[in-house]
Amino acid sequence: MADTVTSQTIQDGERLAILKFTNESDGTGESSVKKVDVSALKSDSKGRACSGVSISRIHWFCRGMGVDLEFDATTNVLAVTLPADSSGDEYFDQFTGIPNNAGSGVTGDIDFTTVGHSNGDAYSIILILSKNYG
C-alpha cells in the first residue's frame, strides 16, 4: 500500500502558480517526491517555458509528521521545513520570495520529503509560487 496523495493546480498564470498538495499516510511516507514540476507549468505570453519558481507564500497543516520542501538538484537543497503537528502561513512576497539556490543539476522543481511519518498522519500544503522564465 502507499500514502494517499493528491495534487491540485488552483491557478497557473503568467506570474503566479498556486498549487495544493495533500497526503494521508499509511506509514510509507514520501522521500524527495517531485511535487512542483516546472516543465508542466504554463508558458508565458511570449511562449517562454517556466524554468523555475520562487516560494512566495506557504499555507500548511501537518498532523503527526513534518514535511521538508526541497529544491531539486543532483543533491537536493532544503528550502523550508514544516514541523510536525503544526499549521501556519508564511509570507515571503515582501521581498523576492525564497529563490531556488540549488547548485549542480538544478531542475527548478520542488520535492517533498515527509519526516517522522506514521499511519494516519497527514498534511495539506498550499504553495504560492512566483514563476521564472529564461
C-alpha positions as CSV (number, residue, x, y, z in Angstrom):
1,M,0.0,0.0,0.0
2,A,1.1,3.6,-0.4
3,D,0.3,7.0,1.1
4,T,-2.9,8.6,-0.4
5,V,-1.7,11.8,-2.1
6,T,-3.4,14.5,-4.2
7,S,-2.0,17.4,-6.2
8,Q,-4.2,20.2,-7.5
9,T,-3.4,23.2,-9.6
10,I,-5.6,26.1,-8.3
11,Q,-4.1,28.7,-10.6
12,D,-1.3,28.7,-13.3
13,G,-1.0,32.2,-14.6
14,E,1.7,34.4,-16.2
15,R,3.5,35.3,-13.0
16,L,2.0,33.1,-10.3
17,A,1.2,29.4,-9.8
18,I,-0.9,28.3,-6.8
19,L,-0.7,24.6,-6.1
20,K,-2.3,22.4,-3.3
21,F,-1.0,19.1,-2.0
22,T,-2.4,16.6,0.5
23,N,-1.1,13.4,1.9
24,E,-2.8,10.8,4.2
25,S,0.0,8.5,5.3
26,D,-0.2,4.7,5.7
27,G,3.3,4.9,7.3
28,T,5.1,4.7,4.0
29,G,5.9,8.3,3.7
30,E,7.5,10.3,0.8
31,S,11.2,10.7,0.0
32,S,12.2,13.5,-2.4
33,V,8.9,13.2,-4.4
34,K,8.5,15.7,-7.2
35,K,5.5,17.9,-6.4
36,V,6.2,21.0,-8.5
37,D,7.3,20.2,-12.0
38,V,8.1,23.5,-13.6
39,S,8.1,21.9,-17.1
40,A,4.4,21.2,-16.6
41,L,3.5,24.9,-15.7
42,K,2.2,27.1,-18.5
43,S,4.5,29.2,-20.6
44,D,4.3,33.0,-20.6
45,S,2.6,35.1,-23.2
46,K,5.8,35.2,-25.2
47,G,6.0,31.4,-25.3
48,R,8.9,31.1,-22.9
49,A,8.8,27.9,-20.7
50,C,8.8,28.3,-17.0
51,S,12.4,27.5,-15.8
52,G,11.9,27.8,-12.1
53,V,9.9,29.2,-9.2
54,S,10.5,31.2,-6.0
55,I,8.3,30.4,-3.0
56,S,6.2,33.5,-2.2
57,R,3.8,32.0,0.4
58,I,3.1,28.8,2.1
59,H,-0.1,27.8,3.9
60,W,0.1,24.4,5.7
61,F,-1.4,22.0,8.2
62,C,0.7,19.0,9.4
63,R,-0.8,16.3,11.6
64,G,1.7,13.9,13.1
65,M,4.5,14.3,10.6
66,G,6.7,17.1,9.2
67,V,7.5,17.9,5.6
68,D,10.8,19.1,4.1
69,L,10.4,21.2,0.9
70,E,13.5,20.7,-1.2
71,F,14.8,22.4,-4.4
72,D,15.5,19.5,-6.7
73,A,19.1,19.1,-7.9
74,T,21.9,16.5,-8.1
75,T,21.9,16.9,-4.3
76,N,18.6,18.5,-3.2
77,V,18.8,21.7,-1.2
78,L,16.4,22.2,1.8
79,A,14.1,25.2,1.1
80,V,11.7,25.1,4.1
81,T,10.9,22.7,6.9
82,L,7.3,22.4,8.0
83,P,7.3,20.9,11.6
84,A,5.1,18.0,12.7
85,D,1.8,18.9,14.4
86,S,1.9,22.5,13.2
87,S,0.0,24.8,10.9
88,G,0.7,28.3,9.6
89,D,1.0,30.9,6.9
90,E,4.4,32.1,5.9
91,Y,4.7,35.2,3.6
92,F,7.9,35.7,1.6
93,D,6.4,38.1,-1.0
94,Q,7.5,41.2,0.8
95,F,10.8,40.5,-0.9
96,T,11.6,38.3,-3.9
97,G,10.4,35.1,-2.2
98,I,12.7,32.2,-1.5
99,P,14.7,31.7,-4.6
100,N,16.0,28.3,-5.7
101,N,19.6,28.2,-4.6
102,A,20.3,24.6,-5.6
103,G,23.6,24.1,-7.3
104,S,24.8,21.3,-9.6
105,G,22.0,19.6,-11.6
106,V,19.3,22.2,-10.6
107,T,16.0,21.4,-12.3
108,G,13.8,24.2,-10.9
109,D,11.4,21.6,-9.4
110,I,10.3,21.3,-5.8
111,D,10.3,17.9,-4.0
112,F,8.7,16.9,-0.7
113,T,10.1,14.5,2.0
114,T,7.9,13.6,4.9
115,V,9.7,13.4,8.3
116,G,8.5,11.1,11.2
117,H,5.5,9.8,9.3
118,S,3.3,7.0,10.6
119,N,-0.1,5.6,9.8
120,G,-2.8,8.2,9.9
121,D,-0.5,11.2,9.7
122,A,-1.5,13.9,7.2
123,Y,-0.6,17.2,5.6
124,S,-2.2,19.8,3.5
125,I,0.0,22.4,1.8
126,I,-0.8,25.3,-0.5
127,L,2.2,26.9,-2.3
128,I,2.0,30.3,-4.0
129,L,4.9,30.4,-6.4
130,S,6.4,33.2,-8.5
131,K,7.3,31.9,-11.9
132,N,10.7,32.5,-13.6
133,Y,11.4,32.3,-17.3
134,G,14.7,32.1,-19.0
